[in-house]
Amino acid sequence: MTAGGDHKEQGAFAATPPTASAGVILGRGVYPDGAVRISSSMSLGDDGISVVFVSGYSVLGDALYVASYSAGDDAVIDGGVRRIGGGWGTFVALDTTAYADTVVRRTNAYGLRNDGTLFRWSVDSNGVWRSKVSAAGFAAVKSMTLISTTKTYDTFLANTRGGALYTIHIPVGAPMKPIVKQVRSKTWQGFETLIAQRCGQYGTLLLGIDRDTHTGNLYAVGHATGATTVIQSLGKVPSIFADPVYFHWSDGNAGSTPPFGE
């Protein structure tokens, strides 16, 4: 998300050392300048020619908004942003998950409040958020990113202000009972943003963004197994990360494969 309220796409690639693509503006003036505080992953689909379709959630000030638009080569949007509701001024993280097979179809939204309470909602086919549940104990979390979505659970990878790296495994049932496992005990405190993308059948490509130095480091993370998880540092991404908000672009085309990093 640029300071001007544009949606931008930029790639980081797992070479050694990593490479990066130039940023491309997908939607111009999606939001008022500098208004977005946090963003969920954004779904990005296309028609195979020149039109993209974008949807996802953001918090502007105290309110939650949903963006839903299409845009062509000129990045001028057709559609826009709609306010859902208030009460989001104390939230510090936001993301959504989606899973579908021939039996199960579910969409969930997660929000982390600054007192360490993690909330989950079920999102119905009309975009209505229902069935809120929560769990406390996450006040130390600095950033979190989705690494797994299956029929029965979602898993996030999170770093803490003290430098630890954890998986937060959340079964879909209620009451909400997350299972936390330590992956690393130190050195991860420098990242204000984590962004993950499925890599291969079981792995995760992880980008850690340090907002103080405007740098990003790329890691190849094996299937998450707690402290035995294999993490390979690929090095610094050759790009400057100076935009105010970063998020993951998820595959919005039909038949996309959900992450399976744990």
Beta strands, then each sheet from edge to edge (+ up, - down):
strand 1: 7-9
strand 2: 12-13
strand 3: 19-20
strand 4: 24-27
strand 5: 36-46
strand 6: 52-60
strand 7: 63-71
strand 8: 77-85
strand 9: 91-100
strand 10: 105-113
strand 11: 118-123
strand 12: 129-135
strand 13: 141-149
strand 14: 153-160
strand 15: 165-171
strand 16: 179-184
strand 17: 193-199
strand 18: 203-210
strand 19: 215-221
strand 20: 231-236
strand 21: 249-251
sheet 1: 1+ 4-
sheet 2: 2+ 3-
sheet 3: 8+ 7- 6+ 5- 21-
sheet 4: 9+ 10- 11+ 12-
sheet 5: 13+ 14- 15+ 16-
sheet 6: 17+ 18- 19+ 20-
end
